[in-house]
């Protein structure tokens, strides 16, 4: 099934960090915001890093991101897929990350929430000079690291 990214990038005017995922989950499509699947650890990880309560509503998530100068987008603009797993993304067309960075010069680093987004970035945008970092996947399918280990990595990258 051909799918197009369902919403705009979330970019605070003074964003310093751009976090790139691959493509929204089916649950994110339903909720019209990033990392909406209840088992996804993304919001819980960010809350732990910044020692705050986990934002629940889209408005609370937006406010959290603005407060911490975090932008969110995904690498994939459109693709064919049957479920939410990155391994099932086919015929991928990528978003214009370079154009976004040109418009938002305050972004100082790019972080990836999975190997798929990182590999797509490296394939299409390796010429860009913005420093990049890998964040362990917040997906419930990624079990190679315990939650506390993920928090430690996120903290070392986002707070440095």
OpenMM code with the backbone's topology and positions (N, CA, C; nanometers):
from openmm import Vec3, app, unit

residues = "UNK UNK UNK UNK UNK UNK UNK UNK UNK UNK UNK UNK UNK UNK UNK UNK UNK UNK UNK UNK UNK UNK UNK UNK UNK UNK UNK UNK UNK UNK UNK UNK UNK UNK UNK UNK UNK UNK UNK UNK UNK UNK UNK UNK UNK UNK UNK UNK UNK UNK UNK UNK UNK UNK UNK UNK UNK UNK UNK UNK UNK UNK UNK UNK UNK UNK UNK UNK UNK UNK UNK UNK UNK UNK UNK UNK UNK UNK UNK UNK UNK UNK UNK UNK UNK UNK UNK UNK UNK UNK UNK UNK UNK UNK UNK UNK UNK UNK UNK UNK UNK UNK UNK UNK UNK UNK UNK UNK UNK UNK UNK UNK UNK UNK UNK UNK UNK UNK UNK UNK UNK UNK UNK UNK UNK UNK UNK UNK UNK UNK UNK UNK UNK UNK UNK UNK UNK UNK UNK UNK UNK UNK UNK UNK UNK UNK UNK UNK UNK UNK UNK UNK UNK UNK UNK UNK UNK UNK UNK UNK".split()
positions = [
    Vec3(0.0837, -0.1181, 0.0000),
    Vec3(0.0000, 0.0000, 0.0000),
    Vec3(0.0884, 0.1248, 0.0000),
    Vec3(0.0653, 0.2155, -0.0920),
    Vec3(0.1411, 0.3396, -0.1003),
    Vec3(0.0969, 0.4328, 0.0119),
    Vec3(0.1950, 0.4866, 0.0839),
    Vec3(0.1642, 0.5771, 0.1954),
    Vec3(0.2502, 0.7023, 0.1839),
    Vec3(0.1897, 0.8150, 0.2159),
    Vec3(0.2590, 0.9435, 0.2168),
    Vec3(0.2663, 0.9929, 0.3599),
    Vec3(0.3754, 1.0618, 0.3929),
    Vec3(0.3906, 1.1131, 0.5289),
    Vec3(0.2695, 1.1997, 0.5628),
    Vec3(0.2052, 1.1728, 0.6772),
    Vec3(0.0758, 1.2355, 0.7044),
    Vec3(0.0783, 1.3745, 0.7669),
    Vec3(0.1939, 1.4198, 0.8144),
    Vec3(0.1951, 1.5515, 0.8775),
    Vec3(0.3278, 1.6221, 0.8553),
    Vec3(0.3257, 1.7511, 0.8835),
    Vec3(0.4416, 1.8378, 0.8621),
    Vec3(0.5505, 1.8103, 0.9660),
    Vec3(0.6725, 1.8509, 0.9365),
    Vec3(0.7753, 1.8420, 1.0396),
    Vec3(0.7379, 1.9340, 1.1559),
    Vec3(0.7783, 1.8947, 1.2742),
    Vec3(0.7572, 1.9802, 1.3907),
    Vec3(0.8886, 2.0536, 1.4146),
    Vec3(0.8904, 2.1846, 1.3914),
    Vec3(1.0151, 2.2617, 1.3984),
    Vec3(0.9937, 2.3892, 1.4806),
    Vec3(1.0334, 2.3888, 1.6079),
    Vec3(1.0301, 2.5145, 1.6824),
    Vec3(1.1216, 2.6167, 1.6151),
    Vec3(1.0869, 2.7428, 1.6245),
    Vec3(1.1646, 2.8490, 1.5581),
    Vec3(1.3115, 2.8478, 1.5990),
    Vec3(1.3391, 2.8108, 1.7249),
    Vec3(1.4767, 2.8123, 1.7755),
    Vec3(1.5326, 2.6711, 1.7951),
    Vec3(1.4828, 2.5752, 1.7189),
    Vec3(1.5257, 2.4353, 1.7331),
    Vec3(1.6762, 2.4224, 1.7188),
    Vec3(1.7352, 2.3439, 1.8086),
    Vec3(1.8797, 2.3179, 1.8049),
    Vec3(1.9107, 2.1736, 1.7670),
    Vec3(1.8146, 2.0842, 1.7911),
    Vec3(1.8314, 1.9417, 1.7630),
    Vec3(1.7192, 1.8969, 1.6702),
    Vec3(1.7553, 1.8236, 1.5664),
    Vec3(1.6574, 1.7618, 1.4775),
    Vec3(1.6651, 1.6119, 1.4998),
    Vec3(1.5541, 1.5530, 1.5437),
    Vec3(1.5473, 1.4085, 1.5606),
    Vec3(1.4700, 1.3517, 1.4419),
    Vec3(1.5358, 1.2606, 1.3711),
    Vec3(1.4774, 1.2009, 1.2511),
    Vec3(1.4448, 1.0538, 1.2739),
    Vec3(1.3194, 1.0196, 1.2539),
    Vec3(1.2789, 0.8807, 1.2503),
    Vec3(1.2750, 0.8349, 1.1057),
    Vec3(1.2162, 0.7198, 1.0833),
    Vec3(1.2058, 0.6693, 0.9465),
    Vec3(1.0724, 0.7114, 0.8845),
    Vec3(0.9612, 0.6588, 0.9389),
    Vec3(0.8278, 0.6853, 0.8857),
    Vec3(0.7288, 0.6585, 0.9988),
    Vec3(0.6212, 0.7373, 1.0086),
    Vec3(0.5288, 0.7205, 1.1207),
    Vec3(0.4641, 0.5820, 1.1251),
    Vec3(0.4436, 0.5349, 1.2466),
    Vec3(0.3714, 0.4099, 1.2661),
    Vec3(0.2251, 0.4296, 1.2268),
    Vec3(0.1552, 0.3209, 1.2116),
    Vec3(0.0122, 0.3293, 1.1812),
    Vec3(-0.0611, 0.4038, 1.2924),
    Vec3(-0.0186, 0.3842, 1.4174),
    Vec3(-0.0794, 0.4543, 1.5307),
    Vec3(-0.0503, 0.6044, 1.5224),
    Vec3(0.0673, 0.6418, 1.4786),
    Vec3(0.0988, 0.7839, 1.4618),
    Vec3(0.0125, 0.8462, 1.3531),
    Vec3(-0.0152, 0.7689, 1.2477),
    Vec3(-0.1085, 0.8166, 1.1446),
    Vec3(-0.2425, 0.8496, 1.2085),
    Vec3(-0.2922, 0.7590, 1.2928),
    Vec3(-0.4214, 0.7782, 1.3594),
    Vec3(-0.4215, 0.9018, 1.4494),
    Vec3(-0.3140, 0.9181, 1.5273),
    Vec3(-0.3073, 1.0259, 1.6271),
    Vec3(-0.2532, 1.1568, 1.5704),
    Vec3(-0.2044, 1.1534, 1.4451),
    Vec3(-0.1538, 1.2720, 1.3769),
    Vec3(-0.0378, 1.3398, 1.4503),
    Vec3(0.0503, 1.2568, 1.5086),
    Vec3(0.1712, 1.3108, 1.5706),
    Vec3(0.2753, 1.2000, 1.5831),
    Vec3(0.3971, 1.2410, 1.6030),
    Vec3(0.5117, 1.1507, 1.6067),
    Vec3(0.5128, 1.0601, 1.7302),
    Vec3(0.5591, 0.9366, 1.7086),
    Vec3(0.5832, 0.8399, 1.8163),
    Vec3(0.4589, 0.8187, 1.9033),
    Vec3(0.3472, 0.7908, 1.8391),
    Vec3(0.2198, 0.7797, 1.9101),
    Vec3(0.1895, 0.6395, 1.9626),
    Vec3(0.2580, 0.5395, 1.9155),
    Vec3(0.2275, 0.4047, 1.9622),
    Vec3(0.2522, 0.3968, 2.1129),
    Vec3(0.1558, 0.3483, 2.1903),
    Vec3(0.1695, 0.3496, 2.3361),
    Vec3(0.2883, 0.2688, 2.3891),
    Vec3(0.3368, 0.1727, 2.3129),
    Vec3(0.4525, 0.0954, 2.3582),
    Vec3(0.5849, 0.1586, 2.3168),
    Vec3(0.5806, 0.2563, 2.2275),
    Vec3(0.7031, 0.3242, 2.1879),
    Vec3(0.7547, 0.4050, 2.3067),
    Vec3(0.8829, 0.3971, 2.3318),
    Vec3(0.9435, 0.4598, 2.4496),
    Vec3(0.9913, 0.6029, 2.4266),
    Vec3(0.9714, 0.6577, 2.3086),
    Vec3(1.0284, 0.7875, 2.2747),
    Vec3(0.9973, 0.8957, 2.3783),
    Vec3(0.8704, 0.9167, 2.4079),
    Vec3(0.8327, 1.0254, 2.4987),
    Vec3(0.8786, 0.9971, 2.6409),
    Vec3(0.8757, 0.8718, 2.6787),
    Vec3(0.9240, 0.8326, 2.8115),
    Vec3(1.0755, 0.8554, 2.8225),
    Vec3(1.1477, 0.8257, 2.7157),
    Vec3(1.2932, 0.8493, 2.7142),
    Vec3(1.3252, 0.9982, 2.7265),
    Vec3(1.2576, 1.0809, 2.6464),
    Vec3(1.2830, 1.2251, 2.6542),
    Vec3(1.2487, 1.2795, 2.7919),
    Vec3(1.1382, 1.2336, 2.8479),
    Vec3(1.0983, 1.2790, 2.9815),
    Vec3(1.2050, 1.2418, 3.0842),
    Vec3(1.2616, 1.1219, 3.0729),
    Vec3(1.3666, 1.0801, 3.1655),
    Vec3(1.4930, 1.1645, 3.1479),
    Vec3(1.5287, 1.1933, 3.0241),
    Vec3(1.6468, 1.2753, 2.9971),
    Vec3(1.6341, 1.4131, 3.0621),
    Vec3(1.5179, 1.4743, 3.0469),
    Vec3(1.4972, 1.6105, 3.0961),
    Vec3(1.4329, 1.6149, 3.2348),
    Vec3(1.4171, 1.4960, 3.2950),
    Vec3(1.3637, 1.4836, 3.4311),
    Vec3(1.2299, 1.5558, 3.4465),
    Vec3(1.1387, 1.5219, 3.3571),
    Vec3(1.0038, 1.5781, 3.3563),
    Vec3(0.9026, 1.4654, 3.3427),
    Vec3(0.7754, 1.4986, 3.3630),
    Vec3(0.6690, 1.4018, 3.3400),
    Vec3(0.6587, 1.3726, 3.1910),
    Vec3(0.6192, 1.2522, 3.1589),
    Vec3(0.6013, 1.2134, 3.0197),
    Vec3(0.4806, 1.2864, 2.9608),
    Vec3(0.5003, 1.3620, 2.8543),
    Vec3(0.3859, 1.4314, 2.7926),
    Vec3(0.2906, 1.3304, 2.7293),
    Vec3(0.1624, 1.3549, 2.7458),
    Vec3(0.0625, 1.2592, 2.6959),
    Vec3(-0.0106, 1.3104, 2.5720),
    Vec3(-0.0628, 1.4300, 2.5766),
    Vec3(-0.1402, 1.4834, 2.4640),
    Vec3(-0.0455, 1.5394, 2.3575),
    Vec3(-0.0978, 1.5564, 2.2371),
    Vec3(-0.0171, 1.6181, 2.1313),
    Vec3(0.0241, 1.7595, 2.1696),
    Vec3(-0.0634, 1.8324, 2.2371),
    Vec3(-0.0293, 1.9676, 2.2812),
    Vec3(0.0841, 1.9646, 2.3839),
    Vec3(0.0781, 1.8716, 2.4782),
    Vec3(0.1845, 1.8596, 2.5790),
    Vec3(0.3164, 1.8187, 2.5129),
    Vec3(0.3088, 1.7313, 2.4148),
    Vec3(0.4289, 1.6897, 2.3425),
    Vec3(0.4886, 1.8083, 2.2659),
    Vec3(0.4037, 1.8856, 2.2013),
    Vec3(0.4496, 2.0048, 2.1281),
    Vec3(0.5166, 2.1039, 2.2224),
    Vec3(0.4548, 2.1275, 2.3362),
    Vec3(0.5121, 2.2208, 2.4346),
    Vec3(0.6462, 2.1701, 2.4861),
    Vec3(0.6554, 2.0405, 2.5110),
    Vec3(0.7796, 1.9786, 2.5580),
    Vec3(0.8908, 2.0007, 2.4554),
    Vec3(0.8611, 1.9727, 2.3290),
    Vec3(0.9606, 1.9887, 2.2229),
    Vec3(1.0041, 2.1342, 2.2086),
    Vec3(0.9098, 2.2264, 2.2154),
    Vec3(0.9437, 2.3686, 2.2054),
    Vec3(1.0337, 2.4106, 2.3208),
    Vec3(0.9988, 2.3679, 2.4395),
    Vec3(1.0772, 2.4036, 2.5585),
    Vec3(1.2224, 2.3579, 2.5455),
    Vec3(1.2416, 2.2384, 2.4878),
    Vec3(1.3759, 2.1803, 2.4794),
    Vec3(1.4402, 2.1979, 2.3415),
    Vec3(1.3774, 2.2797, 2.2570),
    Vec3(1.4328, 2.3165, 2.1265),
    Vec3(1.4616, 2.1948, 2.0381),
    Vec3(1.3646, 2.1030, 2.0373),
    Vec3(1.3778, 1.9790, 1.9613),
    Vec3(1.2801, 1.9806, 1.8439),
    Vec3(1.3340, 1.9545, 1.7260),
    Vec3(1.2533, 1.9403, 1.6047),
    Vec3(1.2376, 1.7915, 1.5738),
    Vec3(1.1235, 1.7546, 1.5162),
    Vec3(1.0990, 1.6159, 1.4754),
    Vec3(1.0576, 1.6108, 1.3292),
    Vec3(1.1112, 1.5130, 1.2606),
    Vec3(1.0662, 1.4822, 1.1260),
    Vec3(1.1056, 1.3395, 1.0968),
    Vec3(1.0776, 1.2939, 0.9783),
    Vec3(1.1133, 1.1593, 0.9362),
    Vec3(1.1863, 1.1647, 0.8040),
    Vec3(1.2658, 1.0630, 0.7799),
    Vec3(1.3418, 1.0566, 0.6553),
    Vec3(1.2536, 1.0261, 0.5351),
    Vec3(1.1483, 0.9485, 0.5545),
    Vec3(1.0687, 0.8994, 0.4419),
    Vec3(0.9488, 0.9904, 0.4149),
    Vec3(0.9409, 1.0371, 0.2915),
    Vec3(0.8277, 1.1176, 0.2465),
    Vec3(0.7129, 1.0281, 0.1998),
    Vec3(0.7469, 0.9224, 0.1261),
    Vec3(0.6466, 0.8265, 0.0803),
    Vec3(0.7132, 0.6907, 0.0622),
    Vec3(0.6288, 0.5878, 0.0700),
    Vec3(0.6794, 0.4511, 0.0557),
    Vec3(0.5617, 0.3563, 0.0399),
    Vec3(0.5941, 0.2332, 0.0113),
    Vec3(0.4958, 0.1262, 0.0158),
    Vec3(0.5237, 0.0487, 0.1439),
    Vec3(0.4147, 0.0125, 0.2140),
    Vec3(0.4320, -0.0646, 0.3362),
    Vec3(0.3036, -0.1375, 0.3718),
    Vec3(0.3198, -0.2430, 0.4520),
    Vec3(0.2052, -0.3218, 0.4954),
    Vec3(0.1821, -0.3108, 0.6453),
    Vec3(0.2846, -0.2689, 0.7202),
    Vec3(0.2716, -0.2521, 0.8650),
    Vec3(0.3688, -0.1438, 0.9105),
    Vec3(0.3932, -0.1337, 1.0397),
    Vec3(0.4749, -0.0243, 1.0920),
    Vec3(0.6246, -0.0554, 1.1005),
    Vec3(0.6662, -0.1737, 1.0634),
    Vec3(0.8073, -0.2100, 1.0747),
    Vec3(0.8911, -0.1453, 0.9643),
    Vec3(1.0051, -0.0895, 1.0025),
    Vec3(1.0957, -0.0288, 0.9049),
    Vec3(1.1395, -0.1293, 0.7988),
    Vec3(1.1523, -0.2546, 0.8376),
    Vec3(1.1989, -0.3569, 0.7431),
    Vec3(1.0997, -0.3790, 0.6286),
    Vec3(0.9771, -0.3301, 0.6428),
    Vec3(0.8761, -0.3471, 0.5379),
    Vec3(0.8599, -0.2248, 0.4482),
    Vec3(0.9402, -0.1215, 0.4683),
    Vec3(0.9305, -0.0015, 0.3837),
    Vec3(0.9947, -0.0310, 0.2480),
    Vec3(0.9199, -0.0070, 0.1422),
    Vec3(0.9676, -0.0335, 0.0050),
    Vec3(0.9456, 0.0909, -0.0809),
    Vec3(1.0218, 0.1022, -0.1896),
    Vec3(1.0075, 0.2128, -0.2852),
    Vec3(1.0043, 0.3482, -0.2129),
    Vec3(1.1068, 0.3712, -0.1376),
    Vec3(1.1161, 0.4881, -0.0504),
    Vec3(1.1554, 0.6138, -0.1277),
    Vec3(1.0832, 0.7220, -0.1006),
    Vec3(1.1218, 0.8555, -0.1458),
    Vec3(1.1503, 0.9353, -0.0188),
    Vec3(1.2685, 0.9992, -0.0125),
    Vec3(1.3081, 1.0683, 0.1100),
    Vec3(1.2619, 1.2141, 0.1121),
    Vec3(1.2488, 1.2654, 0.2329),
    Vec3(1.2162, 1.4068, 0.2537),
    Vec3(1.3368, 1.4947, 0.2229),
    Vec3(1.3123, 1.6221, 0.2021),
    Vec3(1.4171, 1.7193, 0.1711),
    Vec3(1.4798, 1.7714, 0.2998),
    Vec3(1.5679, 1.6908, 0.3565),
    Vec3(1.6339, 1.7277, 0.4822),
    Vec3(1.7249, 1.8486, 0.4603),
    Vec3(1.7935, 1.8526, 0.3493),
    Vec3(1.8826, 1.9646, 0.3198),
    Vec3(1.8044, 2.0958, 0.3146),
    Vec3(1.6902, 2.0954, 0.2495),
    Vec3(1.6069, 2.2148, 0.2428),
    Vec3(1.5592, 2.2584, 0.3798),
    Vec3(1.5233, 2.1622, 0.4636),
    Vec3(1.4802, 2.1947, 0.5991),
    Vec3(1.5938, 2.2598, 0.6780),
    Vec3(1.7130, 2.2045, 0.6670),
    Vec3(1.8284, 2.2610, 0.7387),
    Vec3(1.8624, 2.4006, 0.6873),
    Vec3(1.8454, 2.4232, 0.5574),
    Vec3(1.8700, 2.5569, 0.5015),
    Vec3(1.7754, 2.6601, 0.5621),
    Vec3(1.6518, 2.6202, 0.5879),
    Vec3(1.5511, 2.7114, 0.6434),
    Vec3(1.5645, 2.7300, 0.7940),
    Vec3(1.6285, 2.6343, 0.8604),
    Vec3(1.6368, 2.6360, 1.0073),
    Vec3(1.7832, 2.6261, 1.0495),
    Vec3(1.8521, 2.7363, 1.0365),
    Vec3(1.9961, 2.7407, 1.0616),
    Vec3(2.0323, 2.7220, 1.2089),
    Vec3(1.9336, 2.7268, 1.2990),
    Vec3(1.9642, 2.7091, 1.4415),
    Vec3(1.9911, 2.5629, 1.4771),
    Vec3(1.9554, 2.4696, 1.3878),
    Vec3(1.9767, 2.3273, 1.4164),
    Vec3(2.1260, 2.2967, 1.4152),
    Vec3(2.1734, 2.2452, 1.5282),
    Vec3(2.3162, 2.2209, 1.5475),
    Vec3(2.3554, 2.0738, 1.5399),
    Vec3(2.2566, 1.9846, 1.5548),
    Vec3(2.2860, 1.8414, 1.5453),
    Vec3(2.1625, 1.7665, 1.5007),
    Vec3(2.1892, 1.6525, 1.4373),
    Vec3(2.0835, 1.5646, 1.3891),
    Vec3(2.0990, 1.4306, 1.4595),
    Vec3(1.9882, 1.3799, 1.5104),
    Vec3(1.9877, 1.2503, 1.5775),
    Vec3(1.8907, 1.1567, 1.5063),
    Vec3(1.9261, 1.0295, 1.5022),
    Vec3(1.8435, 0.9291, 1.4360),
    Vec3(1.7891, 0.8322, 1.5395),
    Vec3(1.6603, 0.7989, 1.5291),
    Vec3(1.6005, 0.7058, 1.6241),
    Vec3(1.5944, 0.5639, 1.5686),
    Vec3(1.6828, 0.5350, 1.4786),
    Vec3(1.6899, 0.3999, 1.4244),
    Vec3(1.7918, 0.3918, 1.3138),
    Vec3(1.8307, 0.2698, 1.2838),
    Vec3(1.9306, 0.2471, 1.1788),
    Vec3(1.8766, 0.2811, 1.0404),
    Vec3(1.7473, 0.2615, 1.0188),
    Vec3(1.6895, 0.2909, 0.8875),
    Vec3(1.7025, 0.4393, 0.8558),
    Vec3(1.6642, 0.5245, 0.9498),
    Vec3(1.6744, 0.6686, 0.9242),
    Vec3(1.8203, 0.7106, 0.9062),
    Vec3(1.9095, 0.6530, 0.9849),
    Vec3(2.0507, 0.6866, 0.9729),
    Vec3(2.1068, 0.6449, 0.8364),
    Vec3(2.0739, 0.5245, 0.7930),
    Vec3(2.1242, 0.4760, 0.6639),
    Vec3(2.0695, 0.5588, 0.5482),
    Vec3(1.9423, 0.5953, 0.5541),
    Vec3(1.8839, 0.6787, 0.4484),
    Vec3(1.9509, 0.8161, 0.4443),
    Vec3(1.9770, 0.8735, 0.5605),
    Vec3(2.0442, 1.0031, 0.5674),
    Vec3(2.1839, 0.9915, 0.5054),
    Vec3(2.2579, 0.8896, 0.5470),
    Vec3(2.3945, 0.8720, 0.4958),
    Vec3(2.3952, 0.8499, 0.3447),
    Vec3(2.2949, 0.7823, 0.2932),
    Vec3(2.2872, 0.7562, 0.1492),
    Vec3(2.2576, 0.8838, 0.0708),
    Vec3(2.1730, 0.9707, 0.1250),
    Vec3(2.1258, 1.0872, 0.0497),
    Vec3(2.1856, 1.2211, 0.0926),
    Vec3(2.2341, 1.2294, 0.2172),
    Vec3(2.2753, 1.3601, 0.2694),
    Vec3(2.4117, 1.3580, 0.3389),
    Vec3(2.4955, 1.2636, 0.3061),
    Vec3(2.6253, 1.2528, 0.3739),
    Vec3(2.7145, 1.3745, 0.3487),
    Vec3(2.6825, 1.4532, 0.2469),
    Vec3(2.7617, 1.5721, 0.2152),
    Vec3(2.7348, 1.6879, 0.3118),
    Vec3(2.6278, 1.6792, 0.3886),
    Vec3(2.5950, 1.7886, 0.4809),
    Vec3(2.6910, 1.7887, 0.5997),
    Vec3(2.7127, 1.9048, 0.6564),
    Vec3(2.8137, 1.9212, 0.7622),
    Vec3(2.7580, 1.9172, 0.9045),
    Vec3(2.6258, 1.9152, 0.9206),
    Vec3(2.5674, 1.9120, 1.0542),
    Vec3(2.6056, 1.7807, 1.1226),
    Vec3(2.6586, 1.7873, 1.2459),
    Vec3(2.6966, 1.6645, 1.3171),
    Vec3(2.5758, 1.5719, 1.3373),
    Vec3(2.5997, 1.4415, 1.3247),
    Vec3(2.4932, 1.3429, 1.3390),
    Vec3(2.5247, 1.2443, 1.4510),
    Vec3(2.4168, 1.1904, 1.5119),
    Vec3(2.4304, 1.0986, 1.6246),
    Vec3(2.3218, 0.9922, 1.6148),
    Vec3(2.3550, 0.8721, 1.6564),
    Vec3(2.2578, 0.7630, 1.6597),
    Vec3(2.2006, 0.7497, 1.8003),
    Vec3(2.0685, 0.7557, 1.8095),
    Vec3(1.9977, 0.7286, 1.9343),
    Vec3(1.9396, 0.5874, 1.9239),
    Vec3(1.9558, 0.5055, 2.0261),
    Vec3(1.8957, 0.3717, 2.0184),
    Vec3(1.7457, 0.3810, 1.9926),
    Vec3(1.6961, 0.2909, 1.9118),
    Vec3(1.5553, 0.2930, 1.8737),
    Vec3(1.4639, 0.2875, 1.9961),
    Vec3(1.3624, 0.3761, 1.9983),
    Vec3(1.2647, 0.3714, 2.1063),
    Vec3(1.1535, 0.2691, 2.0802),
    Vec3(1.1611, 0.2011, 1.9684),
    Vec3(1.0578, 0.1052, 1.9298),
    Vec3(1.0522, -0.0123, 2.0264),
    Vec3(0.9320, -0.0624, 2.0530),
    Vec3(0.9217, -0.1815, 2.1370),
    Vec3(0.9843, -0.3042, 2.0703),
    Vec3(1.0055, -0.2995, 1.9402),
    Vec3(1.0688, -0.4110, 1.8696),
    Vec3(1.2201, -0.4163, 1.8955),
    Vec3(1.2783, -0.3078, 1.9430),
    Vec3(1.4230, -0.3017, 1.9690),
    Vec3(1.4484, -0.3333, 2.1157),
    Vec3(1.5005, -0.4515, 2.1404),
    Vec3(1.5208, -0.4963, 2.2786),
    Vec3(1.6682, -0.5177, 2.3128),
    Vec3(1.7588, -0.4709, 2.2309),
    Vec3(1.9012, -0.4939, 2.2542),
    Vec3(1.9545, -0.4154, 2.3739),
    Vec3(1.8851, -0.3080, 2.4117),
    Vec3(1.9280, -0.2264, 2.5261),
    Vec3(1.8131, -0.2125, 2.6248),
    Vec3(1.8483, -0.2084, 2.7520),
    Vec3(1.7487, -0.1817, 2.8551),
    Vec3(1.7146, -0.0331, 2.8536),
    Vec3(1.5980, -0.0013, 2.9081),
    Vec3(1.5498, 0.1367, 2.9087),
    Vec3(1.6526, 0.2315, 2.9702),
    Vec3(1.7079, 0.1974, 3.0858),
    Vec3(1.8041, 0.2857, 3.1531),
    Vec3(1.9292, 0.3091, 3.0691),
    Vec3(1.9702, 0.2090, 2.9934),
    Vec3(2.0850, 0.2253, 2.9040),
    Vec3(2.0504, 0.3234, 2.7917),
    Vec3(1.9286, 0.3111, 2.7378),
    Vec3(1.8851, 0.4044, 2.6343),
    Vec3(1.8827, 0.5472, 2.6888),
    Vec3(1.8294, 0.5642, 2.8096),
    Vec3(1.8244, 0.6980, 2.8702),
    Vec3(1.9644, 0.7561, 2.8797),
    Vec3(2.0595, 0.6755, 2.9214),
    Vec3(2.1974, 0.7222, 2.9349),
    Vec3(2.2532, 0.7704, 2.8010),
    Vec3(2.2286, 0.6968, 2.6942),
    Vec3(2.2771, 0.7361, 2.5617),
    Vec3(2.2061, 0.8632, 2.5155),
    Vec3(2.0739, 0.8662, 2.5280),
    Vec3(1.9975, 0.9855, 2.4893),
    Vec3(2.0481, 1.1084, 2.5660),
    Vec3(2.0683, 1.0913, 2.6960),
    Vec3(2.1132, 1.2034, 2.7798),
    Vec3(2.2504, 1.2529, 2.7330),
    Vec3(2.3432, 1.1607, 2.7075),
    Vec3(2.4787, 1.2022, 2.6683),
    Vec3(2.4790, 1.2763, 2.5355),
    Vec3(2.3872, 1.2433, 2.4473),
    Vec3(2.3819, 1.3088, 2.3166),
    Vec3(2.3003, 1.4378, 2.3216),
    Vec3(2.1838, 1.4322, 2.3827),
    Vec3(2.0950, 1.5500, 2.3813),
    Vec3(2.1397, 1.6610, 2.4746),
    Vec3(2.2077, 1.6273, 2.5817),
    Vec3(2.2457, 1.7296, 2.6799),
    Vec3(2.3905, 1.7762, 2.6670),
    Vec3(2.4659, 1.7195, 2.5749),
    Vec3(2.6066, 1.7633, 2.5612),
    Vec3(2.6181, 1.8981, 2.4954),
] * unit.nanometer
topology = app.Topology()
chain = topology.addChain("A")
for resn in residues:
    res = topology.addResidue(resn, chain)
    for name in ("N", "CA", "C"):
        topology.addAtom(name, app.Element.getBySymbol(name[0]), res)
